Amino acid sequence: MRLGAHLSIAKGLDKAAETAANIGANTFQFFTRNPRGGRARIITEKEAASWQAKRRQHDLFPVVGHLPYTVNMAAAAEKSFAFAKMVISDDLQRMDAVGVEYLVVHPGSHVGAGREKGIKKIIESLEEAFIPSRGKTMLLLETMAGQGTEVGSLRDIQEILSALGHPERLGVCLDTCHLTAAGYDFLQKEEVARLADDLAELVGLERVKALHINDSMFPPNSKRDRHARIGQGYLGREGILNVIAHPVFSGLPLLLETPVDDYLEYKDEIELLRSWTE
């Protein structure tokens, strides 16, 4: 099982690799730049070389970058839209240069302009910033909770993929909290099977590359994205196990984004999840 957590690379990718090893992870996720701003730290050749050695030493594969929350591909405002395109293009190159397999992005928010216009802007953004990119890093659209003016349901993602001609390097990242908020009740095994069927029909199972494993503070269809610690929310042990034991999802990298005060706290949750699956 590939199991890890969202960590910081503020002190370097190589230092994050050491943290991952210390918490018992064999994969991890990180923000590619300031999550609430946009500044990107420079990854030197020395750091990149150290990082590659550390990831091999600790068997950290695959690794996932996450774009900052300030990226909104559906933005109507030209400044925000231009920023989103710049960051996607730039970070695809930055992540490819250091061998990061996947780059996750929230599709965006139409901010009142309407779903149709929001999706149109996302398609335009990806046409300009993603399609021309050349590299191995795969861009993953994350499934969202459906709160407010978010774009990011499976049907939204299907529409985006279809409009772009289903490009090879465009995939999907799932989130158990978001999917719960969007209406899937993972306390029922039939609902996990329904998700697998919906993915197969709408986006293709081969495009699903990562899973954010989060408990949810709220029940299904709440449209509220509030993560809870593993086993302490609506999903509990049963709901989480129903998802990660399903053959469609068991082989994905499982990434914790639960609320912690210190990244080392993820060690307890990783040990808990491993104990549930032994």
ZAGU-49580 format. One record per residue (C-alpha): x, y, z. Coordinates in Angstrom, 3 decimals, decimal comma. Example, Ala and Ser with C-alpha at 12.3 -4.5 7.8 and 13.67 -1.06 7.14 Angstrom:
SEDO         xx         yy         zz
SEDO     12,300     -4,500      7,800
SEDO     13,670     -1,060      7,140
***
This chain:
SEDO         xx         yy         zz
SEDO      0,000      0,000      0,000
SEDO      1,300      3,447     -0,977
SEDO      0,406      5,657      1,977
SEDO      1,593      9,141      2,872
SEDO      0,568     12,670      3,752
SEDO      0,729     16,288      2,708
SEDO      4,086     17,711      3,843
SEDO      5,991     20,985      3,548
SEDO      8,977     21,499      1,232
SEDO      9,850     24,883      2,789
SEDO     13,206     23,447      3,913
SEDO     13,693     21,461      0,710
SEDO     12,326     18,452     -1,128
SEDO     15,113     16,345      0,353
SEDO     14,102     17,378      3,896
SEDO     10,472     16,517      3,102
SEDO     11,676     13,081      1,994
SEDO     13,281     12,594      5,414
SEDO     10,062     13,664      7,132
SEDO      8,115     11,179      5,004
SEDO     10,453      8,390      6,080
SEDO     10,114      9,442      9,740
SEDO      6,314      9,156      9,656
SEDO      6,365      5,785      7,900
SEDO      5,224      7,095      4,504
SEDO      6,232      5,733      1,122
SEDO      4,611      8,556     -0,859
SEDO      3,766     12,197     -0,087
SEDO      2,203     15,374     -1,429
SEDO      3,360     19,003     -1,128
SEDO      2,394     22,495     -2,251
SEDO      4,447     23,541     -5,261
SEDO      4,473     27,149     -4,020
SEDO      2,912     29,311     -1,302
SEDO     -0,660     27,916     -1,021
SEDO     -2,200     31,302     -0,207
SEDO     -0,006     33,393     -2,462
SEDO      1,927     32,463     -5,511
SEDO      5,626     32,719     -4,825
SEDO      7,620     29,673     -5,923
SEDO     10,832     28,698     -4,167
SEDO     13,839     27,909     -6,314
SEDO     14,861     24,247     -6,298
SEDO     18,621     24,222     -6,840
SEDO     20,531     21,511     -8,683
SEDO     22,117     20,490     -5,377
SEDO     18,713     20,107     -3,702
SEDO     17,321     18,227     -6,701
SEDO     20,213     15,758     -6,647
SEDO     19,854     15,230     -2,883
SEDO     16,105     14,805     -3,327
SEDO     16,511     12,110     -5,977
SEDO     18,935     10,187     -3,757
SEDO     16,626     10,459     -0,713
SEDO     13,504      9,363     -2,579
SEDO     15,304      6,280     -3,879
SEDO     16,711      5,547     -0,421
SEDO     13,278      5,748      1,210
SEDO     11,277      4,308     -1,730
SEDO      9,065      7,386     -2,125
SEDO      6,967      6,805     -5,235
SEDO      4,872      8,323     -6,677
SEDO      5,157     11,894     -5,409
SEDO      2,407     14,472     -5,870
SEDO      2,643     18,241     -6,161
SEDO     -0,419     20,351     -5,356
SEDO     -0,996     23,768     -6,908
SEDO     -1,857     26,665     -4,568
SEDO     -5,461     27,503     -3,721
SEDO     -5,033     30,872     -5,454
SEDO     -5,076     29,131     -8,849
SEDO     -8,574     29,544    -10,321
SEDO     -8,836     28,380    -13,921
SEDO    -12,534     29,349    -13,970
SEDO    -11,915     32,969    -12,947
SEDO    -13,741     35,647    -14,894
SEDO    -11,259     38,324    -13,754
SEDO     -8,452     38,543    -16,323
SEDO     -5,683     38,990    -13,727
SEDO     -6,710     35,821    -11,837
SEDO     -7,174     33,891    -15,077
SEDO     -3,728     34,908    -16,345
SEDO     -2,172     33,968    -12,996
SEDO     -3,746     30,492    -13,149
SEDO     -2,373     29,864    -16,632
SEDO      1,091     31,088    -15,664
SEDO      1,297     28,896    -12,551
SEDO      0,061     25,759    -14,327
SEDO      2,525     26,184    -17,164
SEDO      5,422     27,076    -14,865
SEDO      4,802     24,372    -12,260
SEDO      4,365     21,617    -14,831
SEDO      7,905     22,431    -15,976
SEDO      9,244     22,773    -12,411
SEDO      7,750     19,451    -11,291
SEDO      8,875     17,617    -14,406
SEDO     12,433     18,860    -13,811
SEDO     12,563     17,138    -10,402
SEDO     10,704     13,977    -11,404
SEDO      7,373     14,593     -9,651
SEDO      4,828     12,196    -11,146
SEDO      1,564     14,063    -10,532
SEDO      0,438     17,672    -10,146
SEDO     -3,009     18,239     -8,586
SEDO     -5,169     21,296     -9,247
SEDO     -8,625     22,330     -8,052
SEDO    -10,569     22,968    -11,280
SEDO    -11,796     26,351    -10,060
SEDO    -14,759     28,488     -9,048
SEDO    -16,967     30,391    -11,475
SEDO    -17,623     32,988     -8,710
SEDO    -21,206     33,555     -9,801
SEDO    -20,678     33,569    -13,565
SEDO    -22,364     30,168    -13,864
SEDO    -21,202     26,580    -14,345
SEDO    -21,177     26,720    -18,152
SEDO    -18,970     29,809    -18,272
SEDO    -16,718     28,404    -15,560
SEDO    -16,123     25,180    -17,460
SEDO    -15,489     27,152    -20,657
SEDO    -12,769     29,168    -18,863
SEDO    -11,173     25,997    -17,457
SEDO    -11,039     24,460    -20,928
SEDO     -9,490     27,646    -22,314
SEDO     -6,945     27,732    -19,498
SEDO     -5,888     24,126    -20,077
SEDO     -5,718     24,632    -23,834
SEDO     -3,238     27,461    -23,315
SEDO     -1,245     26,282    -20,288
SEDO     -1,435     22,481    -20,286
SEDO     -1,839     21,219    -23,849
SEDO      1,405     22,841    -25,139
SEDO      3,429     21,463    -22,202
SEDO      5,935     18,720    -22,846
SEDO      7,066     16,441    -20,043
SEDO      6,132     13,405    -18,013
SEDO      4,332     15,061    -15,075
SEDO      0,603     14,347    -15,237
SEDO     -1,920     17,059    -14,306
SEDO     -4,769     15,786    -12,098
SEDO     -8,122     17,555    -11,731
SEDO     -9,392     17,098     -8,183
SEDO    -12,988     16,129     -7,428
SEDO    -14,596     18,846     -5,331
SEDO    -17,296     19,023     -2,639
SEDO    -19,715     21,167     -4,636
SEDO    -19,758     24,021     -2,132
SEDO    -20,604     27,504     -3,348
SEDO    -19,587     28,118     -6,945
SEDO    -17,031     25,301     -7,212
SEDO    -16,542     23,434    -10,457
SEDO    -15,300     19,863    -10,003
SEDO    -18,008     17,205    -10,048
SEDO    -17,295     14,060    -12,036
SEDO    -19,632     15,315    -14,751
SEDO    -17,789     18,650    -14,835
SEDO    -14,489     16,811    -15,240
SEDO    -16,000     14,575    -17,940
SEDO    -17,044     17,679    -19,889
SEDO    -13,559     19,186    -19,593
SEDO    -11,832     15,977    -20,688
SEDO    -14,163     15,548    -23,655
SEDO    -13,713     19,131    -24,849
SEDO     -9,921     18,698    -24,764
SEDO     -9,984     15,374    -26,593
SEDO     -9,020     13,265    -23,548
SEDO     -5,314     14,180    -23,463
SEDO     -3,065     11,422    -22,137
SEDO     -1,443     13,452    -19,340
SEDO     -4,686     14,797    -17,858
SEDO     -6,105     12,694    -15,039
SEDO     -8,159     12,757    -11,842
SEDO     -7,422     12,973     -8,124
SEDO    -10,169     11,825     -5,745
SEDO    -10,864     13,068     -2,212
SEDO    -12,976     11,020      0,217
SEDO    -14,156     14,104      2,138
SEDO    -15,099     15,979     -1,041
SEDO    -16,891     12,966     -2,482
SEDO    -18,803     12,487      0,765
SEDO    -19,875     16,133      0,677
SEDO    -20,900     15,670     -2,961
SEDO    -23,260     12,810     -2,052
SEDO    -21,462      9,456     -1,848
SEDO    -22,115      7,561      1,399
SEDO    -19,047      5,394      1,899
SEDO    -20,540      3,691      4,949
SEDO    -22,369      1,662      2,309
SEDO    -20,187     -0,629      0,167
SEDO    -22,690     -0,220     -2,668
SEDO    -21,839      3,495     -2,722
SEDO    -18,143      2,731     -3,170
SEDO    -19,095      0,477     -6,065
SEDO    -21,283      3,283     -7,457
SEDO    -18,303      5,623     -7,386
SEDO    -16,178      3,072     -9,231
SEDO    -18,918      2,662    -11,856
SEDO    -19,326      6,444    -12,222
SEDO    -15,581      6,878    -12,690
SEDO    -15,471      4,130    -15,306
SEDO    -18,372      5,671    -17,213
SEDO    -17,506      9,362    -16,930
SEDO    -13,721      9,697    -16,900
SEDO    -12,173      6,242    -17,270
SEDO    -10,568      4,327    -14,399
SEDO     -7,144      4,584    -16,057
SEDO     -7,169      8,346    -15,408
SEDO     -7,650      8,040    -11,646
SEDO     -4,129      8,375    -10,236
SEDO     -4,323      9,559     -6,591
SEDO     -6,674      9,555     -3,598
SEDO     -6,784     12,104     -0,785
SEDO     -7,804     10,028      2,204
SEDO     -9,674     12,298      4,620
SEDO    -12,490     11,748      7,067
SEDO    -15,382     14,218      6,865
SEDO    -16,836     16,407      9,599
SEDO    -20,191     16,375      7,803
SEDO    -22,482     13,683      6,348
SEDO    -23,110     12,955      2,654
SEDO    -24,503     15,679      0,406
SEDO    -23,602     18,454      2,853
SEDO    -21,660     20,356      0,145
SEDO    -19,250     21,285      2,952
SEDO    -15,533     20,598      2,637
SEDO    -14,356     20,066      6,211
SEDO    -11,693     17,419      6,761
SEDO    -11,577     15,389      9,972
SEDO     -8,845     13,166     11,422
SEDO     -9,021      9,529     10,335
SEDO    -11,678      7,659     12,301
SEDO    -12,983     10,843     13,959
SEDO    -15,542     11,974     11,387
SEDO    -18,598     10,664      9,581
SEDO    -16,689      7,985      7,661
SEDO    -14,941      6,436     10,650
SEDO    -13,130      3,135     10,323
SEDO    -15,867      1,465      8,286
SEDO    -16,225      4,167      5,634
SEDO    -12,480      4,616      5,132
SEDO    -11,915      0,855      4,911
SEDO    -14,763      0,433      2,436
SEDO    -12,948      2,807      0,073
SEDO     -9,338      1,702      0,447
SEDO    -10,204     -2,015      0,373
SEDO    -12,026     -1,699     -2,964
SEDO     -9,876     -3,080     -5,811
SEDO    -10,284      0,090     -7,914
SEDO     -8,820      2,274     -5,164
SEDO     -6,503     -0,014     -3,191
SEDO     -3,568      0,473     -5,573
SEDO     -3,685      4,277     -5,627
SEDO     -1,316      6,476     -3,602
SEDO     -3,326      7,375     -0,467
SEDO     -2,523     10,872      0,781
SEDO     -3,625     12,246      4,149
SEDO     -4,713     15,895      4,302
SEDO     -6,267     15,694      7,765
SEDO     -5,939     18,620     10,234
SEDO     -2,728     18,306     12,272
SEDO     -0,618     20,805     14,234
SEDO      2,629     19,078     13,298
SEDO      3,425     16,930     10,266
SEDO      4,900     14,258     12,553
SEDO      1,354     13,624     13,844
SEDO      0,663     11,902     10,539
SEDO      2,755      8,995     11,815
SEDO     -0,096      7,971     14,137
SEDO     -2,675      8,069     11,349
SEDO     -0,438      6,132      8,963
SEDO      0,106      3,460     11,610
SEDO     -3,639      3,379     12,296
SEDO     -4,516      2,908      8,625
SEDO     -1,889      0,191      8,199
SEDO     -3,219     -1,624     11,288
SEDO     -6,745     -1,544      9,806
SEDO     -5,560     -3,203      6,599
SEDO     -3,324     -5,913      8,093
***
